[in-house]
Amino acid sequence: MAKQGITWKGVFEDGEVRQVSADRVGGEWAFHERGKRFDDWKRIADPSLEDWLELLDGVRRRIGRGLMKPADERLVLARIRERFPKAEVPARK
């Protein structure tokens, strides 16, 4: 089975670069962040819409490479719509 973790770089509210990781744990996604490479990972209790959209992009890329299934995309989309009902989700390219 392929690794389910997806990572990307983002920016903290104060403008500092951050690393974000989302891992699938028991059917749900757990988000973590850290500032620099050797900092400890801290759980993100309530991920932002931007974090969810980055996760969706990562899932879509992995589907294209055969590392994830289309059902994984549907689950992420369902979570986004559940948490952010008014958000516009970009269509698949």
C-alpha positions as CSV (number, residue, x, y, z in Angstrom):
1,M,0.0,0.0,0.0
2,A,1.3,3.4,-0.9
3,K,2.0,6.0,1.8
4,Q,-1.0,8.1,2.5
5,G,0.8,11.2,3.9
6,I,0.8,14.4,1.8
7,T,3.0,17.4,2.6
8,W,3.3,20.9,1.3
9,K,4.7,24.3,2.3
10,G,2.5,27.2,3.4
11,V,2.8,30.4,5.3
12,F,1.9,31.1,9.0
13,E,-0.4,34.1,9.7
14,D,2.8,36.1,10.7
15,G,4.3,35.5,7.2
16,E,6.8,32.8,8.3
17,V,7.1,29.7,6.1
18,R,5.6,26.5,7.5
19,Q,5.5,22.9,6.5
20,V,2.2,21.1,6.7
21,S,1.5,17.3,6.6
22,A,-1.8,15.5,6.3
23,D,-1.9,11.8,7.1
24,R,-4.9,9.5,6.8
25,V,-5.6,7.9,10.1
26,G,-8.6,5.5,10.4
27,G,-10.5,7.1,7.5
28,E,-9.9,10.6,8.7
29,W,-7.2,13.1,7.9
30,A,-4.9,14.4,10.6
31,F,-3.1,17.7,9.9
32,H,0.2,18.7,11.4
33,E,2.5,21.7,11.0
34,R,6.0,22.9,11.9
35,G,8.1,25.9,11.2
36,K,11.5,24.5,10.3
37,R,12.9,21.1,9.5
38,F,13.9,20.1,13.0
39,D,10.9,21.6,14.9
40,D,8.4,19.3,16.4
41,W,5.2,18.6,14.5
42,K,2.1,20.2,16.1
43,R,-1.4,19.0,15.4
44,I,-3.8,21.4,13.7
45,A,-7.1,21.0,15.5
46,D,-9.2,22.9,12.9
47,P,-7.4,23.1,9.5
48,S,-8.3,26.0,7.3
49,L,-10.0,25.8,4.0
50,E,-6.6,26.5,2.3
51,D,-5.1,23.5,4.0
52,W,-8.0,21.3,2.8
53,L,-7.7,22.6,-0.7
54,E,-3.9,21.8,-0.7
55,L,-4.8,18.3,0.5
56,L,-7.4,17.9,-2.3
57,D,-4.8,19.0,-4.8
58,G,-2.3,16.4,-3.5
59,V,-4.9,13.7,-3.5
60,R,-5.8,14.5,-7.1
61,R,-2.1,14.4,-8.2
62,R,-1.7,11.0,-6.6
63,I,-4.8,9.7,-8.3
64,G,-3.2,10.6,-11.6
65,R,-0.1,8.6,-10.8
66,G,-2.2,5.6,-9.6
67,L,-1.1,6.0,-5.9
68,M,-4.6,6.8,-4.7
69,K,-8.2,6.0,-5.7
70,P,-10.9,8.3,-7.0
71,A,-12.8,7.4,-3.8
72,D,-10.2,9.2,-1.8
73,E,-10.9,12.4,-3.7
74,R,-14.6,12.0,-3.0
75,L,-14.0,11.6,0.7
76,V,-11.9,14.8,0.9
77,L,-14.5,16.7,-1.1
78,A,-17.2,15.5,1.3
79,R,-15.2,16.7,4.3
80,I,-14.6,20.1,2.6
81,R,-18.3,20.5,1.8
82,E,-19.2,19.4,5.3
83,R,-16.8,21.9,7.0
84,F,-17.1,24.8,4.5
85,P,-20.5,24.6,2.9
86,K,-20.2,27.9,1.1
87,A,-16.7,27.4,-0.2
88,E,-16.0,27.1,-3.9
89,V,-14.0,24.0,-4.7
90,P,-11.9,24.1,-7.9
91,A,-12.9,21.5,-10.5
92,R,-10.4,18.8,-11.4
93,K,-8.1,19.8,-14.2
